[in-house]
Structures are given as structure tokens and as C-alpha cells.
Amino acid sequence: MIYGSTTIVWADNSNENQNFSQNFNNSNMTISGETVQEDVFFNKMDYWDVNKGIINFNFKISQLDDYNVSDLTLSMNGIKFYSFRPDATDDIQNKTIDVPVDLLQGSNHLQISGQIFNQSDNNTTLLATPANWLTVYQDSNINLDYSLSEADDKINQFYDHFTGFDTVINQKSAIRINTNLSDPELEANLYALSGIDGVVSDKGKISLINSDDQAINNYDYQIIISKQAHLPEQFKEVGKDLGQQEACIKAINDQGKHYLVVTAKTNKQLIKAARFVSNSELMKETQQANKKISPKTETYLASPTNKFVQEISSNDTTLSGSGHQEATYSLEMPKARNNANGSTIRLHTKYAKNIDFSKSLVTVELDGKKIGSHQLTAKKADNDIFEIKIPNGQALGKGFNIKVIFDMVNNQSSLNQTPWAIIEKQSKVTIQTEPMNNLLFSNYPSTFIKNKTYEHIALIRPEKLNSIYLDTLSSLFNGIGSYVEQNTGQIKVYHKTPNKTQLANSSIIAFGTPKDNQFIRNSNNDLYFKFDHHFKNIVSNEKMSLESNYSRKIGTAQLLRSPYNQKRSILILTAIHEQDVAMAANTVSSQSGLSQVDGDAIVIDRDNQQKTYRFKKDIAADAKLDLDLRLKRNQKLIVYLVVFTLILISLIGVIIVILYKNDKLRFGRNNHER
């Protein structure tokens, strides 16, 4: 069984005719053994009215296959709906199968399972060999034809559509920005954007669109966040009757477009309302068209812990057949965290009783390394729960794989019966985590995050915003927002350089060119890729030679230790031209993009050629935190060293006492002899 990433394709035609297509896998997959199984997981939005579902199954089976006894069965969410025998051919086969749409749910599990038996002579017993195989080709896919149920004027329905992965991928969702908004109003928009980015994650980017941009008409779902006095003319009536201590969130449908207007008369209340929008639980629970926000309205998400618990699958996994059967699960580490000691994998299983328990066991592998095994027993066959410890010090990347392997041997009395095992969906991995502390892009943006929320960020922007800089902001907060899980942190926006106290108390993000951002101009000496004295070129350094014309057509992203506070970080996105600043921001806009870069400086040109460099040797963002983490990881070693030291001191003390007594005794004897 393989659980892998897949490719999703959209055909965006009209609200009446939409198409969703998802490949089974991103590459061809071969499954061996008498029993074969392929699992595909996909989602369907609640507002889809599915008219038809089709599975295009492209496969090939062993040339030795016995076509009279081999078969394959399809099931959807545990309900079998189609079985067939492969054709007698060595060529690639194609099977087109209708999906019963009444079996579809929000989260769906398509399973293709069966048995591939090789031809046998003289009715000899069949054994599983590498020649029992099924290859599933990467263009195998599931297709859904559907129409959209339009969102009515309820906040939760607007939110579902706005964050729906089809809406996001097709770029129908946007936050509409008046470029003349004040810094606190922009701050409110960024809180909302961050919360939404945490929901949509790598599905796509939520755009920040200039209200004056004609492209705004391409977006069917728009959020407008501003003080009541700055609302666009068509929404001026919203919030007109609000008091100074109130804000409101209102869903509006107008001529096929859907809007969510968030407004207040004061910055404080506007920011509070934006924090409400950033809370996905509250937005999904709000079933009215108009929601008033008062100072007493709760907007915060629950506080996080340093323990991360994740079910390894949303469905039970069934393995069938004697011998070696396995299931692989791809999981993700908590964002911006490291694995700490004390992590575990807890498996809930049940299995057949017709096996030789003295020879049957289950083994768990983590990223290809065996970390534990468990003996199967008849007594626990109906409910066997066991825990495997992840070895202390085991490094886990942003993504990791858990493989559960059942080796089931038939006992002599049931050779004709098929053994089976079920890995239940309650099975989970518990990761004890600790913060990452490296000032490198492989660790970005963890040094700007504490307790899964913003760590007092000072965002220093150009004095004038335009569509290019809105795109820069969109990319920037798509990258950071997907790592933020709480809405209690603080972002302070500045269009001029803050004072030294504000800089010392903040993690700093600055974007723009030296011409339109004074802070970047003043920080030139601290940059790895510096500008010349006239700020017309980026100059060469020990890592990269830069031709003058070329240097004017590159963007840079640079992670620096703050000169205002050695425990804090600075990210600077800059270039000679605005468009290259946006290009630099795009390099840090997604988790998948960040997973491919290291170092503390990125250079990208207009041909999309990207280079990463490492300048600092000391990569700890906070030396004290780095020491604390090392001490925490080595607590047992420290205890052993302390105990050993105490024992050593005691032994030395005993030796001194013994030597002292012996010396005293010899001295007494000598005096007596005299």
C-alpha cells in the first residue's frame, strides 16, 4: 500500500459545469504479492453538487498472471461497488469505472484491492513471489463533474467558499485593499490573511488586490477590511450605526459576487474583528449574515502545547494475504518545530486468528529505519494496542514516513484461508517538540514565531503601496501565515523607520527598494548583498560576482541577526526594482519552496534562476535558547555526570580519610617505638 502525494487538475468553466481531476500518484507504482492494494485519498467540498464521477484506471499485470483466478475490487469509503478480472494481455490496460456519487463524502478513501495469481502447473500450491505484481500508472485518476451551490448571505458559507481549495486554486478568492489604508488598517488585513493562509496552506496563495485594479472583477469572493470611513462607496452603509466600541462582519451577495465586509470606527476594534476572521472555528460556526464584535467578544484560539498528536490515517487500513504486508503513511512535522525526546507511535490493530503466532509479528519503520517490533498473539487478536518509542535523538524532517509491516504466516491447519490485519484509524503518532533555532532559510520562519504565533513582528513597508508591493505582502504572509496556528501574536506595521526601542523589542521584516524604504537604505552595511554608494547596483561579494546590468535585475532575501537585539532576527527583501522585490518574496512564499533552500541569503533573477548562500558561521538565532535546548536534550547525561562527580568526590574524600588515618597510625607507632 502506498500513501503518496498526487496531482490535482481543475477545469474552471462556469458555476454550472466544473471538473475536478486527481491522479492516483505522481509516478508509476508497482505492488507485489498475491494480495495487491492501492489507496487514494481525495476531498470533496460540501458545496459541490456532484453529477458524475469516473475512475480512469491504467494498469499492467505480470505476464505470468492467471487471468481466470486473478481479480480486482474497488471500494469507496469502505463500500465495495465494482469487481472485474484483468484481460488476458501483456499490454497496458485501461478500465473506466463509474463512481456511485451517493458514496462520496467530504474526505474520501478509494481503495483498489485484489489478488494476482500466477499460472500454476499440476494444481501446485501458489506462493507469493516478486512475479505477482500490479503496476498502476501515474495517469490513473478520479474525475468529478460538479456544479457549485452558491453561498447565501451567511458568514460561514462565505468562509467555506472563500477557503475552498477549488476557489483558492482557481484564484477566485482575494482580500481587497485600498492602498491608502493606514498602518493599523493594513495590520488588521494581515491578521485576517494569516489566519486564512493557515487554513489553505499550500493549496494556493490568497491575493491582496488593489481596489483600483481591474483584475478585482475576476475574484468571485472578496474580503474588505477597513475603518468605516474608508469603505468603498458600495459598502458605505455597512457599520454606519456602529458605536466606538463595536465592529461588525457582514456577508453580502451582489450580482453574482460575494463579499465579506469587516469594519469598525476605531483601529482597535477593527483589529479585534480581524482576529475573529482569522479564527477558522469561529468563522465556520457563525451562521448569520451580520456579526457584531464587542470588547467582550472572544476571538482567540486555544493555547498550543509542545506536544503534537496526529492520527496516521483518517480511515482504517486493511491488509490481506499471507507473508509480508505493509502500509506506508506520509506525515508532517509540526511547523517550525524539531522532534524532541519522548515521542511515540501508538498502533491500534486487530488481525486474523488463523496464523502461526510463533512466527508472525508486526514491525514499524521510521524513514526506512526499523524502530521496533511486536509479537502477534491469539489473546490480543481482536484488540491489540501497543506503543513504539521513537529513538531519542531521531531527527525528523518536515515530512516523514511511517511504515507498518505485518509478517503473517499461515498455520498448518488453515493453509487455504487468507490471513488479514487491520490498522485502525485511532492509531497515532505523538511528537514531543521543541523550537528550531537556526538562522537559516531551512528553518524560516521559526525565528519570527513563538508559541505558534507572531513574535512581536515589526513590518517596515515602503511609504507608498502599489499592486506589486501588495503581491509582495501576499507572498510574504502566505509563507509565514501557513506556519502560524494562533492569532494572539502581534504585527506592527510601519511606513517609516521605528525608533530604536521599537526595533530592539521586535523581530523585523522589511521589504522594498533603498529608494522607497529608508530602513533598508540605512541597513545597507549589514546586508550580505549590499548596494553601491549611489544605490544603483548590488555589488559583488565573497560568494558571488555580479555584473552591473545583471545586478539591477535580481531580487534578494536575506536573513540577518538584528543589530538592535542579538536575540532577534531580520528578514530583508530588497532589489533595485519593485518587481524583483516581489520575485524575492515569492521564493519564501510556500512550505514546498522553503524546503528546497538553505543558507541565509537567496538571490533570484528574472529567468527564475535561484541561488542560495550561507554567510554566517554561527547560525544560532538566540545563543541562550541554543544552550537551553542543548541542556534539555542532554538532561540524563547531565544527571549522570553530576552523580558521577559526587561519587568521585566521595571516593576522593574516603581515600583522603584512609590515608590520613594510616599516616596518623604510622606516626603513633613511630613515637611508641622511640
N, C-alpha and C positions, 0 to 999 in steps of 0.2 A: 504494500500500500504506500502511496506517495501523497504527501500533502505539500503542494508547491504553489508558487506564485503563478498567476495567469494573466493573460492579456484581455482587456475589455475594449470592445469597439462599439461606437454609437453611430446610429444613423438618425440625425435630428431633422425630421421633416416638418411635421406640424403637430399640434396638440392631439389631432385625431389619429395620427399614424406615426408611432415611434418604434424603434427597434433596438434591442439590447443583444449583444453577442459576446460571449465569454469563452475563450479557448480553455480546454481542459488543463493544458500545461504550456510552458514556454519552450519546451523541447520535446523530442520524441522520447517515450518512456517504454522500457521493456520490463515485463513482470514474468518471473519464472516460477515453476512449481505446478503440481496438479491443480491446485486452487489458485486462481488469479483474482485480483480485486483492484479496481481503480475508483478513487473517491474524488468528487468535485464539489466544492462549496461555492455558493453564489447567493447574492442578496436580491430581493425584490422590494421596491419601495411600496409603502402602504397605499400611496395614491396612484399606483398603476392599475389600470383595468386591462388585464392580460387577455388577449383574444386568442392567441395561439402560441404554442411552444413546440420547438423542433430540436431534436438532438441529431447532429451530424457526427456519426461515429466512424472514424477512419482507422483501420487496424490491419494487422497481419499476424498470422499464427504460424507455428512451426510446420515445416514441410512434412514432418513425421506425424502430424496430427491425425487422429482417428475421427473423421467428421461425423461418424454415426453415433458416437457417445459423448463428444465434447459439446458444451453448451454455455451460453452466457445469459444472464438475467439482469434487468435494470430495475432499480427501485428508487423512489423519491420520498425522502423523509421517512424511510423505514417501510414504505408500502411498495410491494413489487407490482409492476404494471406491464412488463414485456419480457419475453424469453425467446431465444432463437438459437439455431445451430449455425456455425460458420459454414460458408460454402466450401466445396472441395476444390480449392485453388491455391496456388502458391503466390498469387498476386496480392496487392493491397486491396482490401475490401472496404466498401462503404455501406453503412446502414443508416437510413434516415428514419427516425422514430418520432412519432407524435407524443408530446408530454401531456398527460391529463392535467389541465390547468387547475382543477379543484384540489390537487395535491400540493400546490405551491403555497409557501408561507413567506414570512419576512426573511428568515435565514433558511437556506435550503441545502440539503445534502443529497446529491445524486450519486448513486453507487452502481457500478457495473461489476458484477461478480460472476464467477462460473468455474468450470473445470476444463482443462486442456489435457486430454489423454492421448498419449502416443499409440500408434498401431502396435499390436502385440501378436506374437506367434503362439499358436497352440494354447490359447487362453491362459498364458502365464500371468502371474500377479504383476500388476502395474506398479512401478515405483516412480517417485518424483525425481527427475533429473534436470540438468540445465537445458535439455532439449524440449522440455514442456514450457513453451513460452508464448506470450502475447505481447506484441508491440503496439502501443497506442500512439498515433501520430499527432504532432503538435497542432495541426489544423482541425482536430476534432473539437467541436464546440457545441454550446447550447445557445439557442436563439429564442428570444421572446418578442412577439409583436404585441404592442400595447398602446392604449391611449391614456392620456392624463386626466385624472379627476381634478378639476380646477380647485384651487384653495378658496374657501369662502373667507369672510372677513373676521376670522378668528386668529389670535396671535399664534397659537400652537400650530395651526395649519400652515400659516405663512412660514413659520420657522422650519417645519418639516420639509416644505418645498424648497426653501432657500438653501438649506444644508443638504438636500438630497444629492446623492453622488451623480445622478444624471444631470441635475441642474448645474452643479459645480463644474463637471467635466465639459458640459456644453457651453460654459461661460454665460450663464443666464442669471447669475447672482452677482450683485455689486453693492458696495456702500458708496453712496453719492455724496461727494464732498464739495462744498463751496470753498475755493482756495483762499478766501479772505477770512476763514474761521480763525478765531483766537486760539492761542496755545492750549488753554483748558478745554475748549471745544474739540480740538484735534485730539487731545488726550482722551476724551470720552470716546471718540471714534475708535481709537487704538485699543481701548479696553474691550469694546464690543468685538472688534476684529480678532483679537487674540482668543477670546472665548470661542468664537465660531471656527477659527483655524484649528483649535484643539479638537473640534468635532470632525471637521472634514479632512484634517491631516494631509496625507499625500494624495488625496483624490484630485486635488487641483488647488488653484490659487483664487481667493476671493479678491476681486479687483476693487481698488479705490478709484472712482471715476469722477473727473471734474464735471460739475453740474453744467458747465458750458460746452462740454464735449458732445458732439453729435452722436458719438458711439453710445451714449447713455440710453438711446432708444432701442438698442439691441438687447438690453437686460430686462427680463420679464419680472424679476424680483429685486427690489431695491430697498435699502435701509437708508433713512435720512436722520442724522443725529446732529442737532444744533439747538442753541438757545431759541426761544420762541420768536424773538425779534429778527432772527437771521434765517427763518424758514423760507423756502421758495414760495412764490406767490400762491401756487395752487394749494398749499397746505397751511396758509396763514391762520386759518380758523382753528387749527388744532392747538389745544393748550391755551387758548386765548383767555379762558376763565381760571387758569391756574393761580394758586397763591404762591408766595415767595418760597414756601417750604414744601412745594409739591413738584412732581414731574409726572409725565404721562407717556404711555406707549400705546400707539393706536395702529391697528391694521386697516388698510384702505384698499379696496379694489376699484380701479378706474379704467374703463375702456381696454380691458384685457391685460392691464399692467397691475402689479401687486406691490404695495408699498407698506413699509413699517416706519412710522414717524415716531421718533423719540425726542422729546423736548421738555424744557423747563425754563423758568425765568432767571435762574441763577446757575453759575458753573457747578457749585457743589451738588445741587440736586440733579443736574444733567449727568454728572459723573456717576451718581448713585444709580440712576436709571440705566446707564450704560453697563454698569456692573450687573444689573438684573438681566440685561440682554446677553451678557457673557456667561450666564449660568444656564446651561442647557436643560437642567432638570426643571427649573422654574419656567423656562420658555415652553417646554413641552406640556407643562401642567396648566398653563394659562389658556382657558377655553373661551374667554370673552374677547371682544374686539378692542376694548379700551381698558387699560390697566393704569390706575393711579398709583404713584410711588410717593410715599410719605417718609419722613425721617425714621419712622418705626418699621418700615418695610425691611424684612430680612433679604439680603441679596447674596450673602457669602456662601460658598461651597464648604462642605465639611473639611476639617483639617486633615492633612495627609499623615501617614506614618512612614517609618523607614522599612516597612515590610510590604512586599509586593506579592499578592496571591493571584494566580491566573489558572483557570481551567485549561487543560491541554487541548480540549476539543469541545465543541458545542453539541456533539452527538456521541452516542455510544459507538465504539468501533468493534466490529465483529471480524474475527479471524477464523478461518475454517480450513481444515486439512491437517494431515499428519506431517511430522517433520518440522522444518524451520519456517515459522510465520512471523512477520514483523509489520509494525506500523510506525511511521515516522511523523513527528509533529514539529512544525516550524513555529517558534515563539519569539517574542521580542522582549529585550530587557527594558525595565522602566527607563524613561527618558532622562538623560544626563546623570545616570547613576552607575555605580560599579557593584559587582557582586561581592558581598561580604561573607564572612564565615557563618555557618549555621543554616545554610539554605538546604531545602529538601524537595524530593519528588515523592508524592503520595499517590499510590495507584489503588483504584477500586476495581477489582476483577472478579469474574466468575468463569468457570470452564467445565468441560465435559468430565464425566467420571469414568469413561471407557478408555483411560490411558494408563500406561505404566508409570506410576508416580515415582518410582525409584529412579527413573531415567528422564523425567520431564521437569523442566524449570523455566522460569522467565528471567530474562536479563535486560538490564537498562544501560543504554549507551548515551553519552552526552557529547555531542560534536565528534562522534566517531570513536570515543574512548569509553571502554566498559567501566562503569562505576559501581555496579552491584548486581547480585543475582538473588533469586528467591525460589526455594523448592516448592513445587506444587504438591498439594496433599488432598486426599479424598475428603477429609474432615472439613476443609475450608472451601471446597469447590464451588459452593453456592454463594459464597460471600468472602472473598479473600482480599483483605486490605493490608497493605504493607507499605513501608516507607524506606526510601533510599536516600542516604545523605549525599549531597554534592560535596566532593572533597574540598576541604579548606584550601584557600588559595587558588581555586579553579577560576581562571579568567573566562568571562562570558562576553562575547561581542554584543553589538546592538541587536543582532539576531542570533539565535542558537537553535540547534536541533536535538530533540529527544527521540530516541528510537527504543521501542519496547519490542523485545524479541521473545516469542514463545517457541520453545522446542518441545513438541508433544509427540510422544512415542506410543503407538497403539500397544495395548496388552494383547497377549496371545488369544484371548477369548473373544476379542472384538475387532479382528483384522479388517472386516468388511464394513465397519462403522467409521464414520468421519468424525474425528475429534474437532472441537471448536473452543474458542475462548472469546470473551468479551471484555474490552477495556471500557469501563463505564465513564460517562461524561463528568462524574463527580471528581475524577482524577485531576490532580492539580499540582502545580509547582509553586513553592513558596520561596521567594528570593529575599534574603536579608540584604539590604542595600546600604551603600554609603556614597556620599557625593564625590564626583570626579573633580580633580583639582588642577588639571593640566591646562596651561595657557596655549592651547593648540586648536586648530580648527577641527581636529578629530574629536575634540571634547566640547566644541562650541554647541550651544550657548550656555553650558552649565555654570560658567563663572558669572553669568548675569542672572542666575536663578538661585533662589534659596527656598527650601521647603516647598518646591514645586511651583513657585510663583516669582514674580519680578523682584529683584534685589535692588530696590531704590535706583531705578534707571533714569539717568538724565539724557534725554534725546535732544541733541542740538541740531536743528534743521536749518536749511537756507532761509533767508528772510522772506523770499518770495517762493511760494509753492506753484508748481505747474503740473501738467499731466505726466511729464517724465518723472518728476520727484514723487508724485502720488504712486506711480508704478514702483518706484524705489521703496517707498514705505510699505506697499503691499507685499513685495518680495521679502523685505526685511522681517515683517511681523508674521508672514506665513512661516518663515523659518523658525523664529523664536516662539511664536504662539503655539505651534504644534508640540512644544515641549512643556508648556505651562498648563498645569492642571488645576490651579487655584486662582481665584480672582481677587485675592486680597493684597496683591503687591502694588507697587507704586511706579508709575511712569510720569515724569515731569518733562513737559515739552518746552524748549527754549528756542526762540529765533535769534537770540543774541547770546554771547558767552556768559554763562552764570558766574557768580562770584566764587572766590577760592573755597569758601566754606561749603557751598553747594557742590562744587566739584570734588572736594575731599570726601564728602558723605555719599557719593554716588558712583555707580558703575556707568560709564559714559559710552554712548553711541552717537557718532557724528557722521553726517553724510552731506555731500555737496562738493563743489569745487572751491579752491582757495579764493576765487573771486567773489563767491556768494556766501561763504561761511568763514567768518573771522576766526572761529576757534580752530578750524583746520589750518588756516594760514599761520596762526600763532604756534601750532603744534608741529610745524614742518621739521624742526630739528630733531624731534622724537620719532619721526617716521622712518621705516626701513627703506621705503621708496620715496625719496624726497623730491621736492620741486626745486628748480633753479631759483636764483635770486629774483628773477622777474616773473616767476610763476607761469612760465610759458611752456615748460617742458618738465618731464620727470627724468631725473638724471640717473646714470649708471651707478651701480654699487658693486660690492664684492661678490654678489650672487648672480647678477645679470647685467649684461651690456645692452644699452638702449640707444638705438639710432634716434636722432631728434624728431624726425617726422613720425616714426613708429610710436615714440613715447607719448605723442599727443593723441593717440588713438587706442589707448589701453585704459582699463579700469583696475583699481587695486582695492583689495580688502585686507586690512592689517590689524592684527590683534597685539595690543601693547599692554605692558603693566603701567598703571596710572602713575604719573609723576606726582599727583596730588595726594595719593594714598596707595602705598605699596601693596595693600591687601586687595585692591580693586583693579578692574580691567577696563581697557578702552578698545572699542571697535571703531575703526575709521574706514568709511567707504568713500573713495575720492578718485578724481581724474581731472584732466584739463577740461573735458566737455561733459555736460549733463548726461547725455545718452550713455556714456561709458560708466558713469556712477551707477545708473540703473542696471547696467550689464554686470557690474561687480556685485550689486545686491542680489542679483539672480543666482549667483554662484553659491550663496548661503541661504537660499530660499526653501530648500527641501531636505528632509532627512536622507533621502536616497543620494542627493548631490553631495551632502556633507560627508557621507560615509566613504566617499572616494577621494577626500582631500586630507592632507596632514600639514604640518608646519604651522607657521604663524603669519604668513603673508601669501596672498593669492594674486596673480596677475592674469588678466584675461584680455584678449584682443578682439577686434571686430570680426575675425574669422572664427571666433569661438575656440581659439587655441588657449588652453588654460595651463598655467604652471604654478606650482606651489613651492615655497621656500621656507626654510627654518633658520631663523637668525639667533634667537636666544638659546643659550645652553641651559640655563636654569628655567625649566618650564613650569615650575610650581607657581600658580597664581597667588597663593597665600602660603608662605613658608610655615607659619604657625599651624594652619589647618593640615598641611602636608605632614608635619611632625605628629600632630594629634592622630591622624589616620594611621601612620606607621606604628605608633604606640598601641592603638586599638587593635590592629591586625596581629600584633605580637604580644598580646596580653599574657598568654600562657607562658611564652618564653621569658617574659619579664618576671613572672611569678617564680618560675623555675630558677632564674638567675638570682633572685632575692633569697629564695630558700637555700640555694647552693652557697651563696655568700654568707648567710647566717650560720650554716653548718660549718663552713670553712673557718669562720671567726671563732665558733665554739671549739673546734678541734685545735686551733692555734692556742686558744685560751687554756684548754686542757693540757696541751703539751708544755706550755709555759709553767703551769702549776706543778706538773710532774717533774719537770727539770728543776724548778725551784726547790721542791721538796727533796729531790735526790741530792741536789747541791748542798742543801741545809743539813741533810743526814750525813753526807761525807764530811762536812765541816765539823759536825758534832763528834764524829768518830775520831777525826784527827786530833781534836782537843783532848779527847779522852785518852788517846794513846800517849799523848805528851804527859 
